[in-house]
Amino acid sequence: MKLRFKVPLLSVGILLSATLALGALMLLLLRENVETEVRLRARTFLDALAVRATADMASGRIDALDQMVSNLAEHNLDQLDVRFVQVLSPERRVVAHTRQFEYGTIASDPFSVEATAVNRQILREAFRDGQQILLVSRPLVTQIGNHPGVRWGTLVTGIGLDRLQRVLARTLIGVIGAVLLATVLAAALLVVVLNAQIIEPLRELTGAAASYGRGNLGTRASVRGKDEITLLGATFNRMADTVESHTRNLESQILERTRELQTANQLLAEANARLRELATTDGLTGLYNFRHFEATLRTETLRADRLKAPLSLMAIDVDHFKEFNDAHGHPSGDLALQRLAGLLRGRLRSGDVICRTGGEEFAVILPGTPLEAAVGLSESLRDHVQHLTLKNDQGIEVGTMTISIGVASYPGSAMDAAGLIKAADSALYRAKEGGRNRVEAAPRSAPPEEERS
C-alpha cells in the first residue's frame, strides 16, 4: 500500500477512537510529528538533489543541472508541497530554477544571502506570495580524502506549509466535533505507527545523506518495503554510486596531474639552473665570463671597504696568440686556452674568481690578497705557463706559450672597481711593451687631499 493511503487510513481509525481531551493532546503530537516530517522531507529532498547537483556543479555541467531542475518543474511537485527549487552559485547567481524566468538573476533576499554565506544547512519559516512556506538550504560541497571540502554552490527549496495548516485546522474541528471516543492507546498507536512508517525511515535516509555529504562515499541508505520513502532511498543509492565512481576517477586524475606537475617543476628548476650557469660561464673554458667578472669585482670592492681588507686584480693576456692560431690552427688555440684555464684553476685558491674576459684575455680577482702577494703569485703562474707543453687535437706537440700579467690592488692602485680594472690593464700594457712574458704591478695611486693633509 502506498504511503499516501497509509497515513489517512491510520489517522481516521485512530481519530475515531480518541477522546476530546486526549484528542487535543494528539493534535499537538500530530503537529509536532508532521512538522518534523516536513523538515525531514525537505532535508531528504535536498540531500537527494544535492548528490546530482554537486556532481554537475563540480564538473561544470550547468546545462545538465538546469535540465534536472527543469524536469522537476514538469513533475507534480505539489504532492511534496515543493513550491520551488533553485541552485545558487557562490556569488548568489541563480544557475538553475524551477521557474525559468529566475535563471541568471542575483538572489538578494535575506535567506539566500545568509544561506550562501554559511557552511551549514538552514531551515526557516517565511511568508512568500501570500503563502507560509518552509525555506531550506543545503551547501553543495565535495570532499576528497582528507582534503578540505570545496564549496560549489547552494541548493535552496521552499516547502509549502499551507496544507499543513489546513490539515491541522480540519483535524481540530474533527477532534472537537466528532472524535470523542479516542483512547490513549489509539493516540499512542498513532505515534508508534507514524514513527515506524515515516519518521524513522526518513531519519535513516537523512542520516545516510548527511554522512555522504561529509565525504563518506561508501554510505548507502537502508532500503526496505515498496513505498515512496523506499523509492527515494533507492534513488539516493543509485546517485551515490554514480558520484562515487566520478569521484574516484577525479582522484586518480588529480594524482596523475600532480605527478606530472612535480616532474615539470623539476625539469624547469634544472633548466633555470642551466640558464643561470650559461649566463655567467664561458662556454670554451668553463671559467666565469665578463658579465660575472664585472658584477663580482663591484661586490668585492664593496666588501673590501667594509672589512678593510686588501683586494688585488690580475689582468692576463696570452702573448702572440694570433700568431699561435695562424701557425697551428684555431682548434689548437682553443686547446691551449683550455689548458691555461685548467692551470689557473689548479694553482689558485677556491675563493679566487677566475674569468675569461676576451679572446685570449683573462682576469683573476684575489680577495684578501695584498699587491706584493699578488705579484709573487703572478710570477709563479707566469713561470708555470711558459713550461707547459701544448698539443693539438691529434696529440702532437705544437710548442709552448707565454703570458703577460698586470697586477693592481684596491685601494692602493685605484679608488673604485672601474679604476682597478684600468690600473691592471695599464700594468698589463707595460708588461707587453716591456717584452712580454713578464709581470708588471700598477703604481700606488696618490691619496686623496684629506689623507695628504
C-alpha positions in Angstrom: 0.0 0.0 0.0 1.2 3.5 -0.9 2.3 5.9 1.8 -0.4 8.5 0.9 -3.0 5.8 1.6 -1.4 4.5 4.8 -1.4 7.8 6.7 -5.1 8.8 6.1 -6.4 5.3 6.9 -4.4 5.1 10.1 -5.4 8.7 11.1 -9.1 8.1 10.5 -9.0 4.8 12.6 -7.1 6.5 15.4 -9.2 9.7 15.5 -12.4 7.8 15.7 -11.2 6.3 19.0 -9.8 9.4 20.6 -11.4 11.4 23.4 -11.8 15.1 23.2 -9.2 15.8 25.9 -6.7 13.4 24.5 -7.6 14.5 21.0 -6.2 17.9 21.8 -3.0 16.2 23.0 -3.0 14.1 19.9 -3.3 17.2 17.8 -0.2 18.7 19.4 1.7 15.5 18.9 0.5 15.3 15.3 1.5 18.8 14.6 5.0 18.2 16.0 5.3 15.0 14.0 4.0 16.5 10.8 6.4 19.5 11.2 9.2 17.1 11.8 8.2 15.1 8.8 8.1 18.2 6.7 11.6 19.2 7.8 12.9 15.8 7.3 11.3 15.5 3.9 12.8 18.9 3.0 16.2 17.8 4.1 16.0 14.5 2.4 14.7 16.0 -0.8 17.6 18.5 -0.8 20.1 15.8 0.1 18.9 13.6 -2.8 19.1 16.5 -5.2 22.4 17.6 -3.8 24.1 14.4 -4.9 23.4 15.1 -8.6 23.7 18.9 -8.3 27.1 18.7 -6.6 28.4 16.4 -9.3 27.1 18.7 -12.1 28.4 21.9 -10.4 31.8 20.3 -9.7 32.1 19.2 -13.3 30.8 22.5 -14.7 27.7 20.8 -16.3 25.4 23.7 -15.8 23.2 22.7 -18.7 22.7 19.2 -17.1 21.9 20.9 -13.8 19.4 23.2 -15.4 17.8 20.3 -17.2 17.5 18.3 -14.0 15.7 21.2 -12.2 13.5 21.8 -15.3 12.5 18.1 -15.2 11.5 18.6 -11.6 9.3 21.5 -12.6 7.5 19.3 -15.1 6.5 16.8 -12.4 3.7 17.4 -9.9 5.8 18.9 -7.0 2.7 19.9 -5.2 2.3 16.4 -3.9 5.5 17.1 -2.0 4.5 20.6 -1.2 7.6 21.9 -3.1 7.0 25.4 -4.2 10.3 26.0 -5.9 13.8 24.7 -6.3 16.8 26.9 -7.1 20.6 26.4 -7.3 22.8 29.4 -6.4 26.4 29.9 -7.3 28.8 31.2 -4.6 28.0 34.7 -5.9 24.3 34.1 -5.4 23.6 33.9 -9.1 20.7 31.6 -10.0 22.2 28.9 -12.2 19.0 26.7 -12.1 15.4 27.3 -11.1 12.1 25.6 -11.5 10.8 29.0 -12.6 12.8 29.6 -15.8 12.5 33.4 -15.6 14.6 33.4 -12.5 17.6 31.9 -14.3 20.6 34.2 -14.3 19.3 36.7 -11.7 21.1 37.5 -8.4 19.2 36.3 -5.3 19.2 39.2 -2.9 16.6 38.0 -0.4 17.8 37.7 3.2 17.5 34.0 3.3 19.6 33.4 0.1 22.2 35.9 1.3 22.5 34.0 4.6 22.4 30.6 3.0 25.3 31.3 0.7 27.4 32.9 3.5 27.3 30.0 6.0 28.6 26.4 5.6 25.6 24.7 7.2 22.0 23.8 6.4 19.4 26.4 7.3 15.6 25.8 7.9 13.4 28.8 8.4 9.7 29.6 8.0 8.8 32.6 5.9 5.8 34.2 4.2 6.1 34.5 0.4 3.5 35.1 -2.4 0.7 35.0 0.2 1.7 31.6 1.5 3.5 30.3 4.5 6.5 28.2 3.4 9.5 26.5 5.0 12.8 27.6 3.3 15.5 25.1 3.4 19.1 25.4 2.2 22.0 23.0 1.7 25.6 23.8 0.8 26.9 21.9 -2.3 30.3 20.6 -1.0 32.6 17.9 -2.2 35.4 16.4 -0.1 38.2 14.2 -1.4 40.0 12.1 1.2 41.4 14.3 4.0 41.4 17.4 1.8 39.2 20.4 2.8 35.8 20.5 1.1 35.1 22.6 -2.0 32.0 24.8 -1.9 30.4 24.8 -5.4 27.1 26.5 -4.6 23.9 26.3 -2.5 20.7 24.4 -3.1 17.5 26.1 -1.8 13.9 24.9 -1.8 10.6 26.2 -0.4 8.2 23.7 1.1 4.6 24.9 1.4 3.0 24.8 4.9 -0.5 25.8 3.8 -1.6 22.2 3.5 -0.2 21.5 6.9 -2.2 24.4 8.3 -5.4 23.2 6.6 -4.8 19.6 7.8 -4.3 20.8 11.4 -7.4 23.0 11.2 -9.6 20.2 9.9 -8.2 17.8 12.5 -9.0 20.3 15.2 -12.6 20.6 14.1 -12.9 16.9 13.8 -11.5 16.4 17.3 -13.9 19.0 18.8 -17.0 17.8 16.8 -16.7 14.1 16.4 -13.7 12.4 17.9 -14.9 11.9 21.5 -14.2 8.2 21.9 -10.4 8.2 21.1 -8.3 6.3 23.6 -4.9 6.7 25.0 -3.9 3.5 23.2 -5.1 4.9 19.8 -3.1 8.1 20.3 0.0 6.1 21.3 -0.6 3.8 18.4 -0.6 6.8 16.0 2.7 8.0 17.3 4.3 4.5 17.1 2.9 3.9 13.6 4.0 7.3 12.2 7.4 6.9 13.7 7.8 3.4 12.3 6.4 4.1 8.8 7.6 7.6 8.2 9.9 9.3 10.8 12.4 6.5 11.3 12.9 5.7 7.6 13.2 9.4 6.8 15.7 9.8 9.7 17.7 6.9 8.4 17.7 8.3 4.9 18.7 11.8 6.2 21.5 10.4 8.3 22.8 8.5 5.3 22.7 11.6 3.1 24.4 13.7 5.8 27.1 11.1 6.2 27.6 11.0 2.4 27.8 14.8 2.4 30.6 14.7 4.9 32.7 12.7 2.4 31.9 9.1 3.4 31.4 8.0 -0.1 30.6 4.4 0.9 27.5 5.4 2.8 24.2 3.9 1.4 20.6 4.2 2.6 18.8 1.2 4.0 16.1 0.1 1.5 13.0 -1.8 2.9 9.5 -2.0 1.6 7.9 -0.6 -1.6 6.6 2.8 -0.6 7.9 6.3 -1.7 10.5 6.6 1.0 12.0 3.3 -0.1 11.9 4.6 -3.7 13.7 7.8 -2.6 16.3 5.7 -0.7 16.9 3.6 -3.8 17.3 6.7 -6.0 19.8 8.1 -3.5 21.8 4.9 -3.6 22.0 5.0 -7.4 23.1 8.6 -7.4 25.6 7.9 -4.7 27.1 5.1 -6.8 27.4 7.4 -9.7 29.0 10.2 -7.8 31.4 7.8 -6.0 32.6 6.5 -9.4 33.1 10.0 -10.7 34.9 11.0 -7.5 37.3 8.0 -7.7 38.1 8.9 -11.3 38.7 12.5 -10.3 41.0 11.5 -7.5 43.0 9.4 -10.0 43.2 12.2 -12.5 44.3 14.7 -9.7 47.1 12.3 -8.6 48.3 11.9 -12.2 48.3 15.6 -12.8 50.1 16.2 -9.6 52.9 13.8 -10.6 53.1 15.5 -14.0 53.3 18.9 -12.4 56.1 17.8 -10.0 58.1 16.4 -12.9 57.6 19.6 -14.9 58.7 21.7 -11.9 61.8 19.6 -11.5 62.7 20.0 -15.2 62.0 23.7 -15.0 64.3 24.1 -12.0 67.1 22.2 -13.8 66.6 24.3 -16.9 66.7 27.5 -14.8 69.9 26.4 -13.1 71.5 25.6 -16.5 70.4 29.0 -17.9 72.0 30.8 -14.9 75.2 28.8 -15.4 75.2 29.7 -19.1 74.6 33.4 -18.3 77.8 33.6 -16.2 80.1 30.9 -17.7 82.4 31.0 -20.7 81.5 28.1 -23.0 85.0 27.2 -24.1 87.0 27.2 -20.8 84.3 26.8 -18.2 85.5 30.0 -16.4 83.3 32.9 -15.5 82.6 35.3 -18.3 83.0 39.1 -18.4 79.5 39.9 -17.1 80.2 37.8 -14.0 83.6 39.4 -13.7 82.2 43.0 -13.6 79.5 42.2 -11.1 81.8 40.2 -8.8 84.5 42.9 -8.9 82.0 45.6 -7.8 80.8 43.3 -5.0 84.4 42.5 -3.8 85.4 46.2 -3.7 82.4 47.0 -1.5 83.3 44.1 0.8 87.0 45.2 0.9 85.8 48.7 2.0 83.5 47.1 4.7 86.1 44.7 6.0 89.1 47.0 5.5 90.8 44.0 3.7 93.1 44.1 0.7 91.9 43.2 -2.8 94.1 42.5 -5.9 93.3 42.0 -9.6 95.3 40.2 -12.3 94.9 41.1 -15.9 96.3 38.3 -18.0 97.0 38.2 -21.8 98.4 35.3 -23.9 101.4 36.5 -25.8 101.3 36.4 -29.6 98.1 34.3 -29.5 97.1 35.3 -33.1 100.4 34.0 -34.4 99.9 30.8 -32.5 96.4 30.4 -34.1 97.8 31.2 -37.5 100.6 28.6 -37.1 98.7 25.8 -35.5 95.0 26.4 -36.2 92.1 27.6 -34.1 91.4 24.1 -32.6 94.9 24.0 -31.2 94.4 27.6 -29.9 91.2 26.5 -28.2 93.0 23.6 -26.6 95.8 26.0 -25.4 93.2 28.3 -23.8 91.6 25.3 -22.1 95.0 24.1 -20.8 95.7 27.6 -19.4 92.3 27.7 -17.7 93.0 24.3 -16.1 96.3 25.6 -14.8 94.8 28.7 -13.4 92.1 26.6 -11.6 94.8 24.3 -10.2 97.2 27.0 -9.0 94.7 29.4 -7.4 92.5 29.3 -4.3 88.9 28.2 -4.4 87.9 31.7 -3.3 89.7 33.4 -6.2 87.5 34.4 -9.1 88.9 33.3 -12.5 87.3 34.9 -15.6 87.8 34.9 -19.3 87.2 38.5 -20.3 88.1 38.3 -24.0 89.5 36.0 -26.7 92.9 35.4 -25.1 92.4 37.7 -22.1 91.8 36.5 -18.6 91.3 38.2 -15.2 91.6 36.9 -11.7 90.0 38.6 -8.6 92.0 37.9 -5.5 90.0 38.8 -2.3 92.1 39.3 0.8 95.4 39.4 -1.2 97.8 42.5 -1.0 99.7 43.7 -4.0 103.0 42.1 -3.1 101.5 38.7 -2.7 99.5 39.0 -5.9 102.7 39.9 -7.8 104.5 36.9 -6.3 101.6 34.6 -7.3 101.6 36.1 -10.8 105.3 35.4 -11.2 104.6 31.8 -10.2 101.8 31.4 -12.7 103.8 33.0 -15.5 106.7 30.6 -14.9 104.4 27.5 -14.9 102.7 28.6 -18.1 106.0 29.0 -20.1 106.9 25.4 -19.2 103.6 24.0 -20.4 103.9 21.7 -23.3 101.0 22.2 -25.7 99.5 19.7 -28.1 96.9 19.8 -30.9 93.8 17.7 -31.2 95.8 14.8 -32.6 98.1 14.8 -29.6 101.1 16.2 -31.4 103.2 18.8 -29.6 102.9 22.3 -31.0 105.2 24.2 -28.8 104.7 26.4 -25.7 103.1 29.8 -24.9 103.8 32.6 -22.5 101.6 35.2 -20.7 101.9 38.7 -19.6 100.3 39.9 -16.4 99.3 43.3 -15.0 98.6 43.4 -11.3 96.7 46.2 -9.4 95.3 46.4 -5.8 92.4 48.1 -4.1 92.5 50.7 -2.7 96.3 51.1 -3.3 96.1 51.4 -7.1 92.6 52.7 -7.6 89.6 54.0 -5.6 86.8 52.0 -7.3 86.2 48.9 -9.4 86.5 50.8 -12.7 89.8 52.3 -11.7 91.1 49.0 -10.5 90.4 47.5 -14.0 92.0 50.4 -15.7 95.1 50.2 -13.4 95.5 46.4 -14.1 95.1 47.0 -17.8 97.8 49.7 -17.8 100.2 47.4 -15.9 99.5 44.7 -18.5 100.2 47.1 -21.3 103.6 48.0 -19.7 104.4 44.2 -19.4 103.7 43.7 -23.1 105.6 46.8 -24.0 108.5 45.6 -21.9 108.9 42.4 -23.9 106.0 40.2 -22.8 106.3 37.1 -20.6 106.6 39.3 -17.6 104.6 40.7 -14.7 104.1 44.4 -14.0 102.5 45.9 -10.9 100.4 49.1 -11.0 101.9 52.0 -9.0 100.2 53.2 -5.9 97.7 56.0 -6.7 98.0 59.4 -5.0 96.0 59.5 -1.8 93.0 62.0 -1.5 93.7 65.5 -0.4 92.4 64.9 3.1 94.8 62.0 3.6 97.9 64.0 2.4 96.9 66.8 4.8 
